[in-house]
Amino acid sequence: MSSVRSSWRQRRAAARTRRALDQALARSTTPSMRDELMTMAGSGFNIR
């Protein structure tokens, strides 16, 4: 049961991170800012 709960939490955290990244990309005003956000996301930077 614990592993099911753990995997569910990990999936929810990943979904929150994806949504936060999508929102940040939508708000970004310049292509360089979008590139920087994608670089941070690719390096495992946790956006909350």
BELRAUR-V843386 format. One record per pair of residues at least 6 apart in sequence whose ideal C-beta (glycine too) atoms are under 8 Angstrom apart, sorted by the first residue. I is the first residue (numbers start at 1). J is the second residue. If there is no record, write none. Layout:
i: <I & I>
j: <J & J>
This chain:
i: <16 & 17 & 17 & 17 & 17 & 20 & 20 & 21 & 21 & 21 & 24 & 24 & 25 & 25 & 25 & 28 & 28 & 40 & 41>
j: <48 & 41 & 46 & 47 & 48 & 47 & 48 & 37 & 41 & 47 & 37 & 47 & 34 & 37 & 38 & 34 & 37 & 47 & 47>
